């Protein structure tokens, strides 16, 4: 940690606040804090007002961390942030000025419209910048939530924001989540470096379990949102349950589609083998859930994935992974070696590949071994060393040493 150094962080995450506590279950802030780059940290993030927060249910409680907070309006998605931008601009600029003034270096985790204003003020004041592109905004318009004129507007806005991100990534240290984003934002003059902001430690990696016979336990962990493919996965499991009556699917997470999916599974009588668990804490309960699972499935069909943390978590817990060719996933999952991938939204491929994994215990063990070998080089220790080397190379005057 560099004594006296002040780090300002802008996150495109959505936090919650009730006036007493500002909370989140995202690990982005904890990852940056664990790097121990600076003595003081300030944070700008979108905060949605809710009532009566129990801080015990959240991984991050800002008020307990000694971090100065610059709250931003609580937008639901890209479309809402654009529509309400004229009404929110004053608050955004106030937060951007405050964060920039109280920082010696800024870490901007984008894509998000407000991130541009933080970048602009930081550049204006010649502040060192870390620009972390964590998702492909071009995928945002492909979800089923947008229709008609709204779809056209979101597509247009997504492309404009993508071009803006390409421009701002010509300045500062550029970090990206996943191989797809590295390809999109790297040039000979301005290279981008892959980062997986996850708190997996080398000592936490578990050996794959060698299970015999058919797989019984399937697991999805993630946000219940458009583009995640959860409803398709439920449909496929309903089909497979006819041939594999012991099969069970557990869905862990929360989000806007949680209640609609819960109601649909109840109406179709799937409650005996499709379990919606809600949010599961990442410490003991989630790890236990991983260890009780035979196959981890991430069926995203249009969600703007960089490279999902949950795949790394599943690999670290010794699980075989089935995912889709979306975002940065096919750049790291080598089909047949450390996981299997199918085309996004392809029901037949998802069903047939899952059927093969359920029946073939040798294949599952091989994929789990390959996944564990892959994640060895992606632990927090490796990420931290790489980031410190980059910052020492680009900003030697800050005093950050490898």
N, C-alpha and C positions, 0 to 999 in steps of 0.2 A: 504494500500500500504506500502510495506517495503522500507524505505529510503535506497538508495544506491544499492538495489538488481537489478541485470541485468538479464533479461529473453531473451533467444534466441529461436526463433520459426522457425521450418522448416515445410512448408506446401506442400502437394502434389497437390495443386490447380494450375491452369494455369492463370497467370496474363497477362496483356498486357502493352506494353510500347512504347512510341514514342520518347524517349530521354529527354522529359520534365516531363512527368507524367507516373507513374506506377499505373495501376488501376485494379479493379476487382469488380464483383458483388457478390462474395462469402462472407458469413458472418463469416467464420471461424476466421479471424483475429480480427474482431470487438468483437466477443464473448470473446476471450482471453484477449483483452484489457480491456473489461468491468469488468473482474474479479479483476483488480487492484492488481495484485500480486507483481509487480516490478515497480521501478521508471524508468528504461530504458528498451527499447525493441529493439531487432534486428531481422531481418527477412531474411530468405533464401527461395526463391520461383522461380519456372519456369516462365520466362517472354518471351512472344512472341512479336516480333517487329511488330508494325502496324503504320500507319500514322495518324497524326492529331487527337489526342484524345481530346474529349470534356469532361473534368472531371466532369461536371454537370450530366452526364449520368451514373455515377458509384457510388456504395455505398462506395467503398474504394479507396482513393487516397493516396498512401503511402507518397508522398512528403508533404502532409498536416498534417501528424501525428507525425512528429519528430522521425521517425523510421529509423534506419540505414539498408540499403538494400544490400543484397548479392545476385545478380541475377544469376539464373541458365538457361541453354538452354531451349528453348520453345518446348518441345516435344508434339506431338499430343496425344500419347497413350502409353501403356505399350510396345507394339512391337517396336515402334520407339525409345523409351528410351533405350531398350536393344541393338538394332542394332547400335545405335550411341554412346553407352557407351564408347568404346575405344577412340573415338575422343573427347568426352566430359569429360573424367575422370579428366583431369587437372583442368578444371573450377570447377568441383564438389568439388574436394579436396581443392582448394583455398577457395571456399565459406564455406566449412565445417570447415576449419582451422580458418577462420575469424570469423564465427559465434560462434564457441566453445571458442575461445580466448576472445571474447567480452561478454561472458555470465557467470553467476554463476549457472544457471539452464537452461536446455533445454527442450522445448516442441516439440516433433516430431510427426507430423500428417501424418500417412502412411495409405495404402501401396503405396510404390513407390521405385524403385531401388536406387535412390540417398540417401534415408533415411538411408540406412545401413551405408554409409560412415560417416554421421553425428553421428550416434549412436556409431560407432567404435572409432571415435576421442574423443567423450564425455566420453566413458568408459575408454579410454586410459588416459585421464586427470582426471578421477574420479569425473566427474561432475554429479550432481543429474539429473535424467531423468524422464520426463513424456512422455510415449509412448502412443499415441492415434491412435488406429486402427479403421479407419472410413469406411472400406469396405472389402468385401470378394474377394480377388484377384482370387480365384478359379473360380468365375463366369465370369471373364474377357474373357475367351476363348470361352464362349458359344454364343457370339453375332454373327450375320450373316455376319459381316464385314470380318471375317477370313475364308479362304478356303485353302484346300490342304496342302502343306508343311508349309505354314505360320500358319495355324491352329494348326498343330502338334507342331511347334516351340513355339507358344504362350502357348499351353497347358503345355508343358514341363517347360517353363519359369515361368508360373503361379504357378505350383506345387513347383518348386524350391524356388520361392519367398515366398510362403506360409510357407514352412519349415524354411526359414530364419527368417520370422516374429515370428514363434513359438519360435525360439531360442532367439531372442533379447527381447522378452517379458518376459523372465526370469529375467530381470534386470529393476529396476525402477518401478514407479507407472504406471500401465497399465489401460488405459481407452479404452472402446470399444463402438461403436455405434450399439446398438441393441442386442437382446437376442441371435441371432445366433452366433455372434462374441464372446459374453460372454461365450457361451458353447464351442466354438472352442479354446479359449485362456485362459480359467481359469483352474487352477490346485489347489490342496490343498496347495501346497507350494507357488504358485504364482497366487493369485486371480486377476481377471480382474473386473473392475467396469464400469457399464454402464454410458454413458454420452450422452446427447443430446445437442450439442453445438448450441443452438438456443436462440434468444434474445426475446422470448415471456415473457412478464411480467404478473403477476397475475391481474393487473388492466386492461389489454387489452383483457381479455377473454370475449367473447360475448355469450349471451344466444341464443339457437337455435330458428329459426323462425318457427312458426307453419303454414305451407302453406297447403292449401286445394287443392285437385284434383291432376291432373297429373303434374309431373315435366317437365319443359321446358328447363331449362338452365343447361348444363353440362360443367364442367371445368377440364382441365388438366393444371398443372403448372410444369415445369421442363425443363431439357435440351433435345434438339432435337438431340438424339444420338441413336446409335445402342443399342438394348436391352431395350429401353424404351416402346416399344409396341405401339407407336403412330399411325403407319399405320394400325395396327389391330383395334385400337379404331375407326379410321376414317371409316374403312370397316363396323364395327358393327353399327355405327351411321347411315351410309348410308342405311343399312337394316332396322333399327328401324324407320327411317324417313318415310317409307311407311305407317306404322301404327300410327305414332305420327308426323304429318306434322308440328306441332308447335315446335318440338324439335330442339335445337341449341347447337352446340359444339364449345367452345372457347378454343384455344390452346395458352398458354402463355409461352414464353421462346425462347431461341436461341440455335444454335449449328450446327454441320455439316449437319444435315438432314433437316434443315429448308427449304432451297430452293427446294430440291427434293420433299418434302411433299407438299409445296405450289404449285409447278407445277402440281403434280398429282391431287390435289383437283380441280385445275382450269380446267385441261383437262377433268375431269369426271363431271364437272358442279355442284360441291358441294358448290360453293362459297356463295350461299345464306344462308346456315345454318352451314357451317364449317368455322370458322373465325380463321386465324392465326394472332396473335396479336404481335408477336415478344417479345422482353424483356419488362417486365412491372415493373417499380420501386416498391420496397417493402414497401414504406411508404404509401402514400394515394392511388395511383391508384390500387395497387394490393389488398389492403384491400377492396376497393370499388368493385372490380371484384368478390372477394369472397362473398360479401354481396348480389350480384346480381345473385348468383348461387344457384341451387337447389341440385345438386349432384356433389361431387368431385370424379374424377376417375384417378387412377394411374395404368395403365395396364402393368407395366414393365414385360418383359418375361425373360431377362437374364442380366440386368444391375446389376453391383456389389453393390447392396443397402446394407447399414448397417440398419438404420431406417430413411426413408426420412423425411427431415424437413418439406416438403410441407404437409405431413399428419398432423403433429402437428399444422401447420398454419391453415389448413382447420378445424380441431377440434376446435381450438381457436376462429374461426369465426363462429362456430355453424353449421357446415356443416356435413351431412352424407357422409361417405367415402366408396368407392368401390376400392379395391386394389387386389394384387395377393399374393400367398403364396411363396414369394421370400425373401431371406435374413432374416433380422430381423422382417419383417412385421408380419408374423403369430405368433410371440412370444408376440406381443403387441396388435394386433387387435384380439379381441375375437369375432369370427363369430356370428353374430346375436345380439350382445350386444353393441359394440361400432363401428361396421363397418361390412362389408361383404368382404370375400376374395374368389378368384377363382384361379384355377390352371394357372400358367403362360403359355401364348400362346394358351389357349383353347378358341377358337372363340365362340363356342356354349355356354359354361359356362358364358363367359363375356356378350354375347348378352342376354341370358335368365335372368341372375341376374340383369342386367341393366334394362331390361323390367319390372321385378318385382318391382324394386325401383321406376321407373317412375310412375307406377300405384298406389303404396301403400304409401299414405302420412303419415299414422300412423307409418309404419315401418321407414320411413325417419326420423321422429321426434324422435323416440326411439333411433335410431343409433346416431343421432346428440347429444342427451342428454348424451348417454354413452361416446361419444368421448370427450365431454367437461369435464366430470368427470375424464376421464383418463388424460387429459392434465393438469389438476390442479396441479398434483404432478410432472410435468415435466417443470415447468417454470424456467426462468433464475435464480430467487431467490433461488429455491431449488437446482439447479445445482451448483450455486456458493458456497452455504453453504457446499455442499458435497465435492467439490474439495478442499476447504480450510481445511476442517477437515482431508482429506486424506494427504494433503501435510504437515500439522502439525504433523500428526502421523508418516509419513515415513521420513520426513526431518525437524525435530524440530529445528535444528541449523539455518535454513534459516530465522526464525522469522516470518513465516506466521501463523497467528492465526485464528481460526474458526470464 
